[in-house]
Amino acid sequence: MTALQGKIDFVLLVSANNANPNGDPLNGNRPRETYDGRGEISDVCIKRKIRNRFQDLGQKVFVQSTDRSDDGCTSLSDRAKKNNELKKELDKKKNADVENFVRIACKEWIDVRTFGQVFAFGEKKSEEKGKGISIGVRGPVTIQQAISTDPVDIVSMQITKSVNNAEGKGKAPDTMGKKHFVDFGLYIVKGSVNVQLAEKTGFSQEDADVLKEALKTLFENDESSARPAGSMEVCELIWWQHKDKTPKVSTAKVHRSVHVKRKDGVEIPHSFDDYEVTVDSLSECVEPEVIVLV
């Protein structure tokens, strides 16, 4: 593995067309939106998709979705104990060697050395303190929640199902329900990779390349009823690979250098082509790699 060459900043532009990018379970699974009507995708949702792509790219992932489990484990505890070295430390409970535990976990799973992880496993039959283990790992990759460039129009569609879930009197075969989706929205995802934390978890330059590929293909194998194939698309990735661990230009300033605005004459955008993307050239900052994917 090659040590990370320098801090990384990135901006990802994602379009949603007749799709629900991230439903809110506390609001009838309507697409998330801010108070001013802009669409929103949580950072947790984005990390979930990145983890899924890590798996598709042949990487070992600790936090797997139940329907994507590739090792037969049904819980995080089972997955941790499946690693013999890690199990030895888990068996020590509060006497576990924290540094060795972190080293083993980071070496085993790419998402642990990428995003970090809290390993909190208690005894099943005891609530007493000291009977379990709780170890935290800080990861070098941070991602902000995605916000759409413009307010989004959320469409609600009335739907029915023609079959009952169970037998019973008075139950009609047609049950009403609702489906919600965003007519169109262009979302901006911002993130960064911290070199100091990468050195601690072992996040390498090769891992950064895998992360870049995962971002470029974020919605492959992510189809669902809420997000039909082709309805979610990565439009552009802007990637800064700095030469220094701590560049002179801050991450906030790098992210602000990206400007996304509607083209002249466009009142209501319907596609990525309705936008113009520009990136300011910053003094004492590397030029970004701009990858247009549409």
N, C-alpha and C positions, 0 to 999 in steps of 0.2 A: 504494500500500500504506500502511496505517495502522500506526504504531508500536504495539507491544503495550502495552495500557493499564496493566497491572500483573501481578504474579506470579500464576500459576494453580496451584491444587492440585486434584486430583480423586481420587475413589474410584469404582470400577466394580464392580458385583455381577453375576456371571455364573453361570448354572446349567448343569449338565451332566446329562443324563438318558439313560442307556443309550448313552453316547458315550465316546470316548477323547479327552480334551481335548488331550493332548500326550504322545505315546508316547516311551518311552526306548529308543533303539536298542541300548543296552548291556544291556538287560534284557528282550529278547524283544519289544520295543515295547509293554510293559505301560504303563499310565498312570503318570506320574511321581507319586511320593509321598514325603513326608518320613519320618524315622525314627519319628515318632509316629503314622504312618498317615494323615496329612492329605494330600489331593490337592495337586498342584503343577503350575503351568504356567510355563514359563521366560519370562523377559522377552524373549528372542530370538523365541520363538514369537508372543508378543503383538505385537511390532513387525512381524513378517512379515505378520500379519493386517491391521495398520494400513496398511502399505504397499500391500497388495492393495486395501484400501478406497480409499486415495488414488487408485490407478489407476482404480477404478470411478467415482470422483467427478470424473474428467477431469484429474487432476493428473499432472505428469511425475515419474516415479520413477527413481532411479538403480539401486538394488538390486532388480532384478526377478527373480521366479522364472522358470526356463527355460520352463515351460509357460505363463507369462503375459507373455512378452516381446511388447511392442507396437511395437517399432521395428526388428525384424530382427536385433538385436545378440545375439551368443552369449556375450559376456563383458563384464565391467566395463571392461576396457581398450578394447574396441571402442566401447562406449557413450561413454566419455570422449573418444575420438578423433573421434567423430562430430560433436562440437561443435567448430567451426573455431577459435574463440577459445581453447578449452582445449587443442586440439591444438598450437597455437603454443607454449604454455607447456610442454607435455609434450615437445616436440621439443628444448627447451632443457636438458632433463634436470636435472642438479644446479644449473644456473644459472637455473632457473625463478623467476619472481617469485611468492613464496608468497602474498602478500596478494592479488595479482591473480587467482591460481589459485583461492583460496578464494572470492573475490567472484564469479567466473564460475560455479563449481560450485554455490554456494548460490542464486544467481539462477536457475539452470537447473532444479534438482531440489528438490522440496519435502522429500523425506526426508533430504537432506543438511543443509538448514537446520533440520530438525526434530531428528533424532537424531545428526547429525554423521556423519563418514565418514573412514576411512583410505584414502588413495589411494597404493597401493604397487605400482608397475608397474616391473618390471625388464626388461632386454634378454633376448630369447629365447635368444640364442646366447652369452651371456656371464654369468659369475658374478662378474665383477670389480666392486669397489665403485665407485660414482660413475657407473655405466652406466645406472641407472634413476632413478626418482623416488619419494619417500616423503613425503607431506604429510598431516597429520592435521587434522581439523576437529572441534571440540567442539560438540555440539548442545545446545540448551536444554531439550529434553524428556527426562526420565528416567522409567523405569518399573520398578517392582519386580516380582519374580516373584510370581505369584498363588498364594495358599494357601487351601485350603478351610476353612470355619468349623468343620467337624467332620471326624473321620476318615471316609474313604470306603471303601465296600465294592467291591473290584475283582472282577469276574466274568470267568472264563475259559471260553470256549466252544470245544469241539472242532469243527473244520470239516474238510471234504474238498474236493478238486477232482477232477473227473471226466475231465480231459484231461491227457496227459503233455506236458511241455515239449519233449521230444525223443524220437526213436526209440531203442530199445535193448532188449536182452533182459532179462528179469527185472523190467521196470518195470510195476507195476500201474497201471491207469487212475485209481485212487483214491489220492490222496496226503493224508496227515493233516497237519493244522496247527492252530493256535490263534488265537483272536481274543479280545482283552481289552477290557473297557470298564468305566466307572464306573457303578454302579447309579444313584446320584444324588449330586451334590455342588454346594454353593454356594461359589464362589470369589470372593475379594476382590482386585481389582487396584488398586494405588495408584500415583499418578504426580504429576509436577510440571513446571512450565514456568518456567525461570529467565530473568528479563528481561535481565540483563546479557549472557548468552550469546545471547539472542534478538537483541539489538542488533548483535552481531558477525556473526551468520549472516543477518540480515535476516528472521528469523521474525516475521511480522506478526500483527495482530489478525485479519485475514482467514484466515491460516493456522491460528490458534487455533480459529476457527469451523469450519474444515474438519476439524481434529483432533477436535473435539467430535462432529461428525456421523459421523466414522469410528468413534469409540468407541461411539456409539449403535447403529450398524449393523454391529458388528464381525464378525458371522458370516453376513452376506449373501454369497452366492456362495462359500461356504466348505465346501459339502457334499462329503462323501467317504464311503467305506465305513466309515471309523472314526467319522465324525461325520455321520450321516444328517440330512437336512433336518429342522429343528425340534428336534434333540436338544441343540443348544447355543443359549443364549438370553441376551441382555443384559437383566437385570431392572431395574436402576436405575443411574442415573449421578448422582453428587453432585459439583457443580462450584463451586469457589470462585474468583471473579475478584477479586483484591485490588486496592485502589486504589494501593498503593505497590509500588515495585520490591522492597523488602525489608520485608515486613510485620513488625509487632511480635510476631505469633504465629508460631512456627516451623511448618514443614511437618509435622514429627513430631507436634506437638500437634494440628494440624488433622486429620491422619489418625486419631489416637487418639480424636477426638471422635465418630467413627462407631462405633456399637455394633450388632452383629448377633447376636441370640440366638434360640433356639428359643422358640416360644410355649408358654405353660403347658399341660402335659398331653401335649406332643409329645415322645416318646422317640426315635423314628427319623424324621427328616424325609424327605419324599418330593417336596417341591416348595417353591418360593419362598414360597408361602402359609403354610408351616409356620414361617416366621421373622418376627420383628419387628425393624424397622430404625429406630433412633433416632439423632439427631444433636444433640450438645450445642451450646448457644449459648455461644460464647466471647467474652469481653470484648475489645474492641479488635480485633475480627475481623469481616469482612463476613459477612452471612448467605449460606449457599450456595444455589445453584439446584439443586433436587431434581427430577430427571426420572425418573418411574416409567414403565417401558416395558412392563409386563405387566399 
